Amino acid sequence: MIIALALLALAGPRETIGIFERWGAFRDAAPTRCFAVARPADLARRGEAYLSIASWPGRGVRHQLYVRLSHARADHARVMLVAGERRFELTASRHDAWAPDARTDAAIVAAMRDGRALSVESVDTGGVPFVDGYALQGAASAIDAATLACL
């Protein structure tokens, strides 16, 4: 159910590689990309939010983070990703966030492999802080399956 809902947020034809706990791994044919994706643990209150780690072989991109926020972010509000003891400031638009560079993408994926949970935190347009929490059980397997599907 969780993964099926995540697919609604990522419209388009795709091949299911596998489902790993709360994470799914998928492959799109054109353009070729493979990704692991999950919805926040508290799905009922999180709307369209999801987090993905994608590989785009035609672009030479591997393990690229993308976050769809559950709330519209306030202007100038920081977006922080917290995985275990590691904190990463993300680059963000009103509804989306991503790592500022490939090195940060790699560090986030490494922190995800070591952690049990991940959160994305910011402040919405009304000035209210929000946190989107993700369980990491199955994340490493989904990321690995997606990466292998795009070799």
Secondary structure, 3 states (H helix, E strand, C coil): CHHHHHHHHCCCCCEEEEEECCEEEEEECCCCEEEEEECCCCHHHCCCCEEEEEEEHHHCEEEEEEEECCCCECCCCCEEEEECCEEEEEEECCCEEECCCHHHHHHHHHHHHHCCEEEEEEEECCCCEEEEEEECCCHHHHHHHHHHHCC
